[in-house]
Amino acid sequence: MQAKILQYLDQNDEKVNQWIDQINYYNKVTYWERDLAPDDGIDLTLNTVNVLSNIFELFKKFGGFKDTFDSSKFTLNLYGPSLIIKSVKTNVTYRFALDYESLSLSTHLYNIKNLRHMDDNFWSQIMRLPSLGEFKLSEYEFYGKETIRGHEELFNNQKSSLFRIFRSYFLGSILNEGDIISPDFETRWGYDLDFGDVVIKGCETFKLLYNLNYLLWKVDDLQNKKISNESKAKKG
């Protein structure tokens, strides 16, 4: 499938160059000129979001997902637009965005309570993320001060992504401080990279993130189907 995406880019180089020009124009006007009329600013943003949507279509083609996605919405953040991508099947949301430095793709692990059911392949997929771009794991501070003081040795470790995921899961589960909050997974690709490579890495990253969340979602899906079948059997 990677070869087909590259072939598409080669065969549609004029369209692809228009995408690149639109991204460059957005950054130029937004961060250096800043003198657009309101209507022109709206058109600029919508045209740029349309580029993100077109690239996302390649993500879907690459992944061959048995799912449908709602990508009809976007948000405008301080540094640029973010296309909101929602999986209809798994109810997971992804954000495909741009700013003056890079394109980025982000989400977090939904249904994180099901981590205990995952095998080693799941964790090996997470370990692939840093090889696909500039990977960042962002945590939200939600533990009480007493918890942090009582486990300072755990919170002093910020080097390992896997360790920080484990920490969120186990502390959230054992200490019952509320829902287990997953760190945010974000992968970035700077504009100094070849655009074709960025698209391919984006395709691979989206497929990987989707698969991670699909595996976590599938645990609940199978349990719900089992309960439903048992209920039908009792009624029958």
N, C-alpha and C positions, 0 to 999 in steps of 0.2 A: 504493500500500500504506500510505503514511503516513496517508491519510484513513481507511482501514479501522481502523488502530490507534486513531486518535482517536475514531472512531465506537464502537469497542469500549469504550473508557474512559468515554465519555459514557453508553452504554447499561448499563454495569455500575458506575455511580458508587458504589453501596452497597458493592460488593466492593472497589473501589479505595480507598474511604475506610477500610475495614477494614485494608487493607494499610498505609496511611499511619499509622493508629492503632497498628498493631502495631510499626512501626518506631519511632515516637515513644515507645511504652511500653517497648520494649527499651532505648532510650537513657536514658530516665528512670530505670528501675530499675537498670540496670547502672552508670551513671555518677554517679547522685546518691543513690539510696536504698541499694543494695547490701545488702539484708537478706532476700534470698529464701532459702527452704529449698532443699536440694539438688534435690528432685524438681521444685519450681516452677521452678528455674533451668533444668533440662533441658527442661521444657515451653516455657519462654520462648524458648530457643534454637531448638528444633525448629519452633515456630510462626513464628519470624522467618525461618528458612531456607526454610520453605514459601512465604513471601512472595517471597523471591528467586527461587525455582523458578517461581512463577507469572509473575513479570515476565520471566524467561528464556523462558517459553513464547511470549511476545509477540515476543521477539527472533527466535525460530525462525520464527514466522508471518510476520514482516516480511521475513526473509531468503529464505524459500522455498528453503532449501538442499537439494541432492541428497545428503544425508548424514544420519547418525543421531548422536545425542549421548548420552553417559552423564553425567547430572547427579545421580546418586544419592548422591554423597559430598559432604562438606563438612569444612572445618577450622575450629576455633575459635581465632582469634588473640587477642592481648592486647586489641585494641580492638573485636572483634566477629567474627561468623561470615563465612566465605567459601565460597560455593558453587563446587565444582570441576566444571568443564564440559570434557568431553573429546570431541573429534571422532573418531569411529570410523574414518572414511576417512583422514584426514590424520595422526592420532595427535598432534594439537596440543591442549594444555590451556589453558583460560582460567579466570580467577578473577573471580567477581562477588561483591563484598563490601560490607559496610557498617561504619561506625564512628560515633562520636558527632558527626562533622562532615559526612559525605557518603556517597553510594553510589559505588562504583568498579568499573571493569572493567579487567583487566590481562592481559597475556600477553607473550611475546617472539617474535622471528622465528625459527621453526624452519627447518632446512635453509638456514641463512644462507649457506652456501658457494655457493648458487646465485644470489646477488645479481648476479653478473656476467652472468646471462642476462636480467635484468629490463630492461624498456624505460622510457621516461619516464613512462608512465602509472602505473607502479608507484610511482615517487617522488612523483608528484603526489597520489596517494592518501594517502601518509604525510603530506604537507603539509596535508591536510584535517583531520587529527586535532585540532590546536589549536582549530579552529573548532567542534568538537563538544562541548567541555567543557574543564575544567582539565587540560591535558595535561602529563605529566611523563615524562622519559626518564631512567631510573636505570641507571647503569653499575656493573659489578662490577670491582674492582681485581684484575686477574689478570696484568698485565705485570710483568716483573722490574724492579728498580730501575735496572739498567743501561740497559734499553730506554727507560724514562721519562727518565733523564738524557740519553740520546742523542737524544731527540726532544722536548725540553721545549717547543718552539714548537707542537707538535701538542697536547700535553696542557694548554696554557694556554688553549685555546679550549673554552669550555663553553656558548657561546651558541647554536650551531646544532645542532639535533637531527640533521640530515642529515650534517653534518660528523662528528659523533661516531659515527654508524653506519658511515660510510666508514672512519673511523679504526680501529674495531674489526675491520672486515672486512680491510682491507689489512695492518694490522700482524699480525693473527692468521694471515693467509695467507702473507705474505712472510717473517716472522721465524720461522715454525714454532714458536711457543711453546705449541703444543697446539691444542685445538679453538678455533674462532672462537666467542667467546661474545657473544651478542646482548644489547644493553641491554634492560631491562624497559620495556614500553610501559604506561602507566597513565593512564586518564582518569577524572576525578572530577566529581561533580555535588553541590553543596551543598544542604542542606535548605531554603535560602531560595528556591530556584527552584521554578517551577510543576511539579507532579508529572507532568503530562501531557507537558511539554517534556522532562523528565528521561527519561521512558520512550522518547520518540521519538529523542532524542539517543543513548540507550543502544542502541536498535535499529540506528541508523545506524552507531554505533561498532563494535558486534559484527560487523555485516555487512562493514564495511571491514577490520577485523582478520582476519576469516575469509578474505576475498578475498586479502589480502596473503600469508597463510600458504599458501593454496591454490595461488597462483601459484608459490611456491617449492617446494612439494611436487610440483607437476605436472611439473617438470623431471625429477625422479628417477623419477616414475611412468612417463613416456614412455620414458625410457631403459631402465627395467626391462622394459617391454612389448616394446621393440625387441629386447633381448637374448633375451627369452623366445621371440619369433617366429623369430629367427634360429636359436635352438637347435632349435625344432620343425622348421624347414625342413631343417636338416642331418640330423635323424633321419629325416625323410620321404624 
